[in-house]
Amino acid sequence: MEQFKQDVKRIVHEWGAFLRWAVLAALTGAVVGGVAVAFHWCIGTVTALRVMEPRLIFLLPAAGALIALAYKLCGMEQDKGTNQILLAVRDNEPVKLRMAPLIFFATVATHLAGGSAGREGAALQLGGSIASWAGQKLKLDGRDRRILVMCGMAAAFSSLFGTPITAAVFAIEVASVGVMYYAAIVPCLVSSVSGFILARALGLHGLVGYNAGAVPVLSAASMWQTVVLGIACAAVAILFCVAMHQGHKLYETYIKNSVLRAAVGGCIVLALTLLVGNQDYSGAGDELIRQMLNGRSAWYMFLLKILFTALTMGAGFRGGEIVPALCVGCAFGTWMGPLLGLPQGFSGALGMAAVFCGATNCPVTSFLLAFELFGGQGMILYALGCAVSYMLSGYYGLYSAQKLVFSKFRPEQVDRPAH
């Protein structure tokens, strides 16, 4: 009888926790999703404005200085960006609410002036900071606040990018490589889907994904081609991560003042844009991805996107790294894939998923990203390419706060940060 009472009590507790998190996650998804939709609209508006008026690129130095000054005046000069959100998930580090309006303004300003930056990484900061503040106001304990921060990350990513399953899994996979926070899977899915539904109701994501064209037949030849491309994508992911980290360090080494550093960085990116002769490498790179999947290709495009993004983000401009990483992967894949005998569209799609995987160390997220962006056809090849890239990218990563808990090569703990 006593055991029966304990079982009933446990079941009531579990169902209570389920209902509690369903409500909290749905509300988080709605609130963060609404902010993310406004963010998406602002980014889209200023991007369209820059396309119509290319001379806005000359605002880059002023925009950089203004962004750096705003962070300095708000006491956020040493802000760690997405790394701070990862620390909040793993170690329950506090996140200031002011991060949300700052990253909102700074990312919009970066895109208006033509800096090479994404928006999904910024969305992680936006959603994570709002959710962290809500958790403090609701007086949640440390463990529950961590789950709520993951819910905010998932909702913002999903609302902005339109990939709800990928967003939910990314939020629980990215902080600690080798350990997934399965306790957060229901809250993150509910929050992610809630944000996605709201975004779609408000007119976003009517058509999600890219057209990757024909997928090669699964065979020994296509598997070996995929493995070779996956190996090369691991090298590109490492190059991208090193460039992002070293760009920031070089700026800090030679220019101590953050406002001056951002202004000088803006001048460098502006000069490079004028030298290239077009603004293809400005912004996140979504339009460039679509062009490459439809036939455009050149060997140097992935190198230029890496260079533009490292110079922009390293100087102090704000935004995300995810779509630029996808753009780098697409540029590399559409060039190298046909050399291996793979269709250009498919190899570009595979390059996107594989470079993203190598740069973020999130293989499960990468498989799901390929599925949501390109459909289920060819998933074995996508999974193979991502797995190879994950293993061979070693302990490099975009986020220095990311901790690799388990080795990529042996079933043992390593407990080391990405670099």
C-alpha positions in Angstrom: 0.0 0.0 0.0 2.8 2.4 0.9 4.5 1.7 -2.4 1.2 2.4 -4.3 0.9 5.8 -2.5 4.5 6.7 -3.5 3.8 5.7 -7.1 0.7 7.8 -7.2 2.5 10.7 -5.7 5.3 10.4 -8.2 2.9 10.3 -11.1 1.1 13.3 -9.9 4.4 15.2 -9.5 5.5 14.2 -13.0 2.2 15.2 -14.6 2.3 18.5 -12.7 5.7 19.2 -14.0 4.6 18.4 -17.5 1.6 20.7 -17.4 3.7 23.4 -15.7 6.4 23.3 -18.4 3.9 23.1 -21.2 2.3 26.4 -20.0 5.6 28.1 -19.3 7.1 27.0 -22.6 4.1 28.0 -24.7 4.1 31.5 -23.1 7.8 31.8 -23.6 7.4 30.8 -27.3 4.6 33.3 -27.8 6.5 36.2 -26.1 9.9 35.5 -27.6 8.3 34.6 -31.0 6.6 38.0 -31.1 9.9 39.8 -30.5 11.7 37.6 -33.0 9.0 38.4 -35.7 9.6 42.1 -35.1 13.3 41.5 -35.3 12.9 39.5 -38.6 10.7 42.3 -40.0 13.3 45.0 -39.1 16.2 43.0 -40.6 14.2 42.4 -43.7 13.3 46.1 -44.0 16.8 47.5 -43.6 18.2 44.8 -45.9 15.7 45.7 -48.7 16.5 49.4 -48.1 20.2 48.7 -48.5 19.6 46.8 -51.7 17.7 49.7 -53.1 20.2 52.2 -51.9 23.7 50.6 -52.1 25.4 53.8 -50.9 24.3 52.9 -47.4 27.4 50.8 -47.3 29.4 54.0 -46.6 27.7 54.1 -43.2 29.7 51.1 -42.0 32.3 53.0 -40.0 29.7 55.2 -38.3 27.4 52.2 -37.7 30.3 50.3 -36.1 31.2 53.2 -33.8 27.6 53.7 -32.8 27.2 50.0 -31.9 30.3 49.9 -29.8 29.4 53.2 -28.1 25.9 51.8 -27.3 27.4 48.7 -25.6 29.9 50.9 -23.8 27.3 53.3 -22.4 25.1 50.4 -21.3 28.0 48.8 -19.4 28.1 45.8 -21.8 31.4 46.5 -23.5 32.7 43.1 -22.4 29.5 41.3 -23.4 30.2 37.8 -24.5 27.2 37.5 -26.9 26.1 34.0 -27.6 28.8 32.7 -25.4 27.0 34.3 -22.4 23.8 32.5 -23.3 25.7 29.1 -23.4 27.1 29.9 -20.0 23.6 30.6 -18.7 22.5 27.1 -20.0 25.4 25.2 -18.7 26.5 27.0 -15.5 23.4 29.2 -14.7 25.4 32.4 -15.4 23.2 35.5 -15.1 22.1 37.3 -18.3 21.2 40.9 -18.3 17.9 41.9 -19.9 19.6 44.8 -21.6 21.3 42.3 -23.9 17.9 41.9 -25.8 17.4 45.6 -26.9 21.1 46.0 -27.5 21.5 43.0 -29.8 18.3 43.9 -31.5 19.5 47.4 -32.3 23.1 46.4 -33.1 22.1 43.6 -35.5 19.7 45.8 -37.4 22.4 48.6 -37.6 24.9 46.0 -38.9 22.6 44.8 -41.6 21.5 48.3 -42.6 25.2 49.3 -43.2 26.1 46.0 -45.0 28.2 44.2 -42.4 28.7 40.5 -43.0 26.7 39.0 -40.1 23.7 36.7 -39.6 20.7 37.0 -37.4 20.0 33.5 -35.9 22.9 33.8 -33.5 21.6 37.2 -32.5 18.2 35.6 -32.0 19.7 33.2 -29.5 20.9 36.1 -27.4 17.5 37.8 -27.8 15.5 34.8 -26.7 17.9 33.7 -24.1 18.1 37.0 -22.3 14.4 37.5 -22.3 13.8 34.0 -20.9 16.6 34.4 -18.3 14.9 37.6 -17.1 11.5 35.9 -17.0 13.0 33.0 -15.0 14.4 35.4 -12.4 11.0 37.3 -12.1 9.2 34.0 -11.7 11.7 33.0 -9.0 12.6 29.7 -10.7 15.5 27.8 -9.2 18.8 27.5 -11.1 18.0 24.3 -12.9 14.6 25.5 -14.1 16.0 28.8 -15.3 18.5 26.9 -17.4 15.6 25.1 -19.1 13.7 28.4 -19.6 16.8 29.9 -21.3 16.9 27.0 -23.7 13.2 27.5 -24.4 13.9 31.2 -25.3 16.8 30.1 -27.6 14.6 27.6 -29.3 11.6 30.0 -29.8 13.8 32.8 -31.2 15.7 30.5 -33.6 12.5 28.8 -34.8 10.5 32.0 -35.3 13.3 33.6 -37.2 14.6 30.7 -39.3 11.4 28.6 -39.6 13.0 25.2 -38.5 11.2 24.3 -35.3 12.7 20.8 -34.7 16.2 22.0 -35.5 15.8 24.9 -33.1 14.6 22.8 -30.2 17.4 20.3 -30.6 20.1 22.9 -31.1 19.1 24.6 -27.8 19.7 21.4 -25.9 22.7 20.2 -27.8 25.0 23.2 -28.3 26.2 24.1 -24.8 27.8 20.8 -23.9 29.0 18.6 -26.7 28.3 14.9 -25.9 25.6 15.7 -23.4 22.1 16.6 -24.4 19.7 18.1 -21.8 16.8 15.7 -22.4 14.9 17.1 -19.5 14.4 20.2 -21.7 13.2 18.4 -24.8 9.4 18.8 -24.2 9.7 22.5 -23.0 12.0 23.4 -25.9 9.8 21.7 -28.5 6.6 23.4 -27.2 8.4 26.7 -27.1 9.9 26.3 -30.5 6.6 25.2 -32.2 4.7 28.0 -30.4 7.1 30.6 -31.8 7.0 29.0 -35.2 3.2 28.9 -35.3 3.0 32.6 -34.3 5.6 33.6 -36.9 3.7 31.7 -39.6 0.4 33.3 -38.5 2.0 36.7 -38.9 3.1 36.0 -42.4 6.6 34.4 -42.1 7.8 31.1 -43.4 5.1 30.5 -46.0 7.8 28.6 -47.9 10.6 27.2 -45.7 13.8 25.7 -47.1 15.9 25.7 -50.2 15.7 23.9 -53.5 18.8 21.7 -53.7 17.9 20.1 -57.0 18.6 16.5 -57.8 20.0 14.1 -55.1 22.4 11.4 -56.2 21.4 7.8 -56.0 22.8 6.1 -52.8 25.7 4.0 -53.9 29.3 3.2 -53.0 30.5 6.0 -55.3 28.2 8.7 -53.9 29.1 7.6 -50.4 32.8 8.0 -51.1 32.2 11.4 -52.8 30.2 12.5 -49.7 33.0 11.3 -47.3 35.6 13.3 -49.3 33.4 16.4 -49.3 32.8 15.9 -45.6 36.5 15.8 -44.9 37.1 19.0 -46.9 34.1 20.7 -45.1 35.7 19.8 -41.7 38.8 21.8 -42.8 36.7 24.7 -44.0 34.8 24.7 -40.7 38.1 24.8 -38.8 39.3 27.7 -41.0 36.0 29.6 -40.4 36.3 29.1 -36.6 40.0 30.2 -36.5 39.3 33.2 -38.7 36.4 34.3 -36.4 38.5 34.0 -33.2 41.7 35.4 -34.6 39.9 38.4 -36.3 38.6 39.5 -32.9 42.0 39.0 -31.2 43.9 40.9 -33.9 41.6 43.9 -33.6 41.9 43.9 -29.8 45.7 43.6 -30.0 46.2 46.7 -32.2 43.2 48.9 -31.3 42.4 49.1 -27.6 39.5 51.5 -27.8 36.3 49.6 -28.7 34.6 52.5 -30.5 37.7 53.2 -32.6 38.1 49.5 -33.2 34.6 49.2 -34.7 35.0 52.3 -36.8 38.3 51.1 -38.2 36.8 47.7 -38.8 33.9 49.4 -40.7 36.5 51.2 -42.9 38.3 47.9 -43.7 35.1 46.1 -44.6 34.0 49.1 -46.7 37.3 49.2 -48.6 37.1 45.4 -49.2 33.6 45.7 -50.5 34.6 48.5 -52.9 37.6 46.4 -54.0 35.4 43.3 -54.7 33.0 45.6 -56.6 29.7 44.3 -55.3 27.8 43.7 -52.0 27.3 39.9 -52.4 29.1 39.3 -49.1 27.2 41.8 -47.1 24.5 40.7 -44.7 23.9 37.1 -43.7 24.2 35.6 -47.2 20.8 34.1 -47.7 20.3 35.5 -51.2 23.8 34.4 -52.2 23.0 30.8 -51.0 20.0 30.7 -53.3 22.1 31.9 -56.2 24.7 29.3 -55.6 22.2 26.5 -55.3 20.8 27.6 -58.7 24.1 27.5 -60.5 26.5 30.3 -59.4 29.9 29.1 -58.2 33.5 30.2 -57.9 36.4 28.8 -55.9 37.1 32.0 -54.0 33.6 32.7 -52.8 33.8 30.8 -49.5 37.1 32.5 -48.7 35.7 35.9 -49.2 32.6 35.2 -47.1 34.9 34.0 -44.3 37.1 37.1 -44.6 34.1 39.5 -44.7 32.5 37.8 -41.7 35.6 37.7 -39.6 36.5 41.3 -40.3 32.9 42.4 -39.5 32.3 40.5 -36.3 35.8 40.8 -35.0 35.6 44.6 -35.2 32.6 44.7 -32.8 29.6 44.6 -35.2 26.9 42.4 -33.9 24.8 39.6 -35.4 24.9 35.9 -35.8 27.4 33.3 -37.2 24.9 30.6 -38.3 23.8 31.8 -41.7 27.3 33.0 -42.6 28.5 29.5 -41.8 25.8 28.0 -44.0 26.8 30.5 -46.8 30.5 29.5 -46.4 29.5 25.8 -46.6 27.3 26.3 -49.7 30.0 28.3 -51.5 32.6 25.6 -50.8 30.2 22.7 -51.6 29.0 24.2 -54.9 32.6 24.6 -56.0 34.1 21.3 -54.8 31.1 19.0 -55.2 31.0 19.0 -59.0 34.8 18.3 -59.0 34.0 15.1 -57.2 31.1 14.3 -59.5 28.2 15.4 -57.2 25.4 17.6 -58.5 26.0 21.2 -57.7 22.8 21.9 -55.8 23.1 18.8 -53.6 26.8 19.4 -52.9 26.0 23.0 -51.9 23.3 21.8 -49.5 25.6 19.1 -48.1 28.4 21.7 -47.7 25.9 23.9 -45.7 25.0 21.1 -43.3 28.6 19.8 -43.0 30.3 23.1 -42.3 27.6 24.1 -39.9 28.1 20.8 -38.1 31.9 21.2 -37.9 31.6 24.8 -36.7 29.0 24.2 -34.1 29.8 20.6 -33.0 26.1 19.7 -33.2 25.7 16.6 -35.3 22.0 15.8 -34.4 21.0 19.4 -35.1 22.8 19.3 -38.4 21.0 16.2 -39.5 17.7 17.8 -38.6 18.7 21.1 -40.3 19.3 19.2 -43.6 15.9 17.5 -43.3 14.0 20.7 -42.6 15.8 22.8 -45.2 16.1 20.3 -48.0 13.5 17.5 -47.3 14.0 13.8 -46.5 15.5 12.7 -49.8 19.3 12.0 -49.5 19.3 12.0 -45.7 21.8 9.1 -45.5 24.3 11.1 -47.5 23.6 14.3 -45.5 24.1 12.3 -42.2 27.3 10.8 -43.5 28.8 14.1 -44.6 27.9 15.8 -41.3 29.2 12.9 -39.2 32.6 13.0 -41.0 32.8 16.8 -40.6 31.9 16.6 -36.9 34.6 14.0 -36.2 37.4 15.6 -38.2 36.8 19.2 -37.1 38.4 18.2 -33.8 37.9 20.6 -30.9 37.4 23.7 -32.8 34.1 25.6 -32.5 32.5 29.0 -33.1 31.6 29.4 -29.4 34.4 29.5 -26.9 32.0 28.9 -24.1 30.9 25.6 -25.6 32.4 22.7 -23.7 33.3 19.4 -25.3 32.4 16.9 -22.6 33.2 13.7 -24.5 36.0 13.0 -27.0 35.1 12.8 -30.7 37.5 9.9 -31.2 37.1 7.6 -28.1 34.3 7.0 -25.6 35.9 9.0 -22.8 35.5 12.3 -21.2 37.7 15.2 -22.2 35.9 18.2 -20.6 37.6 20.9 -22.7 36.3 24.2 -24.2 36.0 24.7 -28.0 38.7 26.9 -29.5 
